[in-house]
Amino acid sequence: MLGRLNHVAIAVPDLAAASAVYRDTLGARVTMPQALPEHGVTVVFIDLGNTKVELLEPLGENSPIAAFLEKSPSGGMHHVCYEVDDILAARDRLKAGGARVLGDGNPKIGAHGKPVLFLHPKDFAGTLVELEQA
C-alpha cells in the first residue's frame, strides 16, 4: 500500500530562522513560504532529491502546530508523509483494520495540491502519519 517517503515534517517556532539554517548552514534549496490556512500552517520545503523536509510554522492561534510547539517550544519532528496510489482505498483498508483517521475522515488538499489524510499517532508507534495520493 505504501509508496515512497514524500517528506518528513518538522514543526518550528520561526520559519524564517529555520529556513536560513537549512539554506545558509546546510546549503539546501528552500522553497518560498506557502500559507495553508485550511491546515493552520505556513510551510517551506527543502528538496533533497529523493525526498523532502517540510518546515511547518503555526498560522494563527488555533493551529495544530501551535499546540505542538507549546509542548516542544524549540520544535521537532511532527509527522512523516508517505505516498499512496489511491488515498480512498488506503483509508478504507486502514479503517477496516482498526486504524484511526483524524478529522472527518475525508481527504483535504495538501501543500502539493494533492489529497492528504492524517492517521492517529497512537496507531503508528507514536508517529503522526500523513498519507498523500501520488
Contacts in CASP RR format, 6 or more apart in sequence:
PFRMAT RR
TARGET T0000
AUTHOR 0000-0000-0000
METHOD contacts of the structure
MODEL  1
MLGRLNHVAIAVPDLAAASAVYRDTLGARVTMPQALPEHGVTVVFIDLGN
TKVELLEPLGENSPIAAFLEKSPSGGMHHVCYEVDDILAARDRLKAGGAR
VLGDGNPKIGAHGKPVLFLHPKDFAGTLVELEQA
1 84 0 8 1.000
1 90 0 8 1.000
1 93 0 8 1.000
2 82 0 8 1.000
2 83 0 8 1.000
2 84 0 8 1.000
3 82 0 8 1.000
3 83 0 8 1.000
3 84 0 8 1.000
3 85 0 8 1.000
3 134 0 8 1.000
4 51 0 8 1.000
4 82 0 8 1.000
4 83 0 8 1.000
5 51 0 8 1.000
5 80 0 8 1.000
5 81 0 8 1.000
5 82 0 8 1.000
5 83 0 8 1.000
6 51 0 8 1.000
6 52 0 8 1.000
6 81 0 8 1.000
6 82 0 8 1.000
6 83 0 8 1.000
6 112 0 8 1.000
6 130 0 8 1.000
6 132 0 8 1.000
7 45 0 8 1.000
7 51 0 8 1.000
7 52 0 8 1.000
7 53 0 8 1.000
7 54 0 8 1.000
7 80 0 8 1.000
7 81 0 8 1.000
8 51 0 8 1.000
8 52 0 8 1.000
8 53 0 8 1.000
8 54 0 8 1.000
8 77 0 8 1.000
8 79 0 8 1.000
8 80 0 8 1.000
8 81 0 8 1.000
9 53 0 8 1.000
9 54 0 8 1.000
9 55 0 8 1.000
9 56 0 8 1.000
9 77 0 8 1.000
9 78 0 8 1.000
9 79 0 8 1.000
9 80 0 8 1.000
9 81 0 8 1.000
9 130 0 8 1.000
10 18 0 8 1.000
10 53 0 8 1.000
10 54 0 8 1.000
10 55 0 8 1.000
10 56 0 8 1.000
10 75 0 8 1.000
10 76 0 8 1.000
10 77 0 8 1.000
10 78 0 8 1.000
11 56 0 8 1.000
11 57 0 8 1.000
11 65 0 8 1.000
11 68 0 8 1.000
11 69 0 8 1.000
11 72 0 8 1.000
11 75 0 8 1.000
11 76 0 8 1.000
11 77 0 8 1.000
11 78 0 8 1.000
12 18 0 8 1.000
12 55 0 8 1.000
12 56 0 8 1.000
12 57 0 8 1.000
12 75 0 8 1.000
12 76 0 8 1.000
13 57 0 8 1.000
13 69 0 8 1.000
13 73 0 8 1.000
13 74 0 8 1.000
13 75 0 8 1.000
14 57 0 8 1.000
15 33 0 8 1.000
15 42 0 8 1.000
15 44 0 8 1.000
15 55 0 8 1.000
15 56 0 8 1.000
15 57 0 8 1.000
18 55 0 8 1.000
18 57 0 8 1.000
19 30 0 8 1.000
19 33 0 8 1.000
19 44 0 8 1.000
19 55 0 8 1.000
22 28 0 8 1.000
22 30 0 8 1.000
22 46 0 8 1.000
22 53 0 8 1.000
22 55 0 8 1.000
23 29 0 8 1.000
23 30 0 8 1.000
28 46 0 8 1.000
28 47 0 8 1.000
28 48 0 8 1.000
28 53 0 8 1.000
29 46 0 8 1.000
29 47 0 8 1.000
30 44 0 8 1.000
30 45 0 8 1.000
30 46 0 8 1.000
31 44 0 8 1.000
31 45 0 8 1.000
31 46 0 8 1.000
31 47 0 8 1.000
32 44 0 8 1.000
33 42 0 8 1.000
33 43 0 8 1.000
33 44 0 8 1.000
33 57 0 8 1.000
34 42 0 8 1.000
34 43 0 8 1.000
34 44 0 8 1.000
34 111 0 8 1.000
35 41 0 8 1.000
35 42 0 8 1.000
35 59 0 8 1.000
36 42 0 8 1.000
36 43 0 8 1.000
36 59 0 8 1.000
36 110 0 8 1.000
36 111 0 8 1.000
37 59 0 8 1.000
38 108 0 8 1.000
38 109 0 8 1.000
39 59 0 8 1.000
39 64 0 8 1.000
39 108 0 8 1.000
39 110 0 8 1.000
39 111 0 8 1.000
40 58 0 8 1.000
40 59 0 8 1.000
40 60 0 8 1.000
40 62 0 8 1.000
40 63 0 8 1.000
40 64 0 8 1.000
40 65 0 8 1.000
41 56 0 8 1.000
41 57 0 8 1.000
41 58 0 8 1.000
41 59 0 8 1.000
41 63 0 8 1.000
41 64 0 8 1.000
41 65 0 8 1.000
42 56 0 8 1.000
42 57 0 8 1.000
42 58 0 8 1.000
42 59 0 8 1.000
43 54 0 8 1.000
43 55 0 8 1.000
43 56 0 8 1.000
43 57 0 8 1.000
43 111 0 8 1.000
44 54 0 8 1.000
44 55 0 8 1.000
45 52 0 8 1.000
45 53 0 8 1.000
45 54 0 8 1.000
45 55 0 8 1.000
45 111 0 8 1.000
46 52 0 8 1.000
46 53 0 8 1.000
46 54 0 8 1.000
46 55 0 8 1.000
54 81 0 8 1.000
54 111 0 8 1.000
56 65 0 8 1.000
56 78 0 8 1.000
57 65 0 8 1.000
58 65 0 8 1.000
58 66 0 8 1.000
58 69 0 8 1.000
59 65 0 8 1.000
60 66 0 8 1.000
65 78 0 8 1.000
68 75 0 8 1.000
68 78 0 8 1.000
69 75 0 8 1.000
78 128 0 8 1.000
79 118 0 8 1.000
79 127 0 8 1.000
79 128 0 8 1.000
79 129 0 8 1.000
79 130 0 8 1.000
80 127 0 8 1.000
80 128 0 8 1.000
80 129 0 8 1.000
80 130 0 8 1.000
81 116 0 8 1.000
81 129 0 8 1.000
81 130 0 8 1.000
81 131 0 8 1.000
81 132 0 8 1.000
82 129 0 8 1.000
82 130 0 8 1.000
82 131 0 8 1.000
82 132 0 8 1.000
83 131 0 8 1.000
83 132 0 8 1.000
83 133 0 8 1.000
83 134 0 8 1.000
84 90 0 8 1.000
84 131 0 8 1.000
84 132 0 8 1.000
84 133 0 8 1.000
84 134 0 8 1.000
85 133 0 8 1.000
85 134 0 8 1.000
86 133 0 8 1.000
87 107 0 8 1.000
87 115 0 8 1.000
87 116 0 8 1.000
87 117 0 8 1.000
87 131 0 8 1.000
87 132 0 8 1.000
87 133 0 8 1.000
88 107 0 8 1.000
90 117 0 8 1.000
90 131 0 8 1.000
91 101 0 8 1.000
91 105 0 8 1.000
91 107 0 8 1.000
91 117 0 8 1.000
91 131 0 8 1.000
94 101 0 8 1.000
94 119 0 8 1.000
95 101 0 8 1.000
98 123 0 8 1.000
99 119 0 8 1.000
99 120 0 8 1.000
99 123 0 8 1.000
99 124 0 8 1.000
100 119 0 8 1.000
100 120 0 8 1.000
100 122 0 8 1.000
100 123 0 8 1.000
101 117 0 8 1.000
101 118 0 8 1.000
101 119 0 8 1.000
101 120 0 8 1.000
102 117 0 8 1.000
102 118 0 8 1.000
102 119 0 8 1.000
102 120 0 8 1.000
103 118 0 8 1.000
105 117 0 8 1.000
107 115 0 8 1.000
107 116 0 8 1.000
107 117 0 8 1.000
107 133 0 8 1.000
108 115 0 8 1.000
108 116 0 8 1.000
108 117 0 8 1.000
109 115 0 8 1.000
109 116 0 8 1.000
110 116 0 8 1.000
110 132 0 8 1.000
112 132 0 8 1.000
114 132 0 8 1.000
114 133 0 8 1.000
114 134 0 8 1.000
115 132 0 8 1.000
115 133 0 8 1.000
116 130 0 8 1.000
116 131 0 8 1.000
116 132 0 8 1.000
116 133 0 8 1.000
117 130 0 8 1.000
117 131 0 8 1.000
118 128 0 8 1.000
118 129 0 8 1.000
118 130 0 8 1.000
118 131 0 8 1.000
119 128 0 8 1.000
119 129 0 8 1.000
119 130 0 8 1.000
119 131 0 8 1.000
120 128 0 8 1.000
121 127 0 8 1.000
121 128 0 8 1.000
121 129 0 8 1.000
END
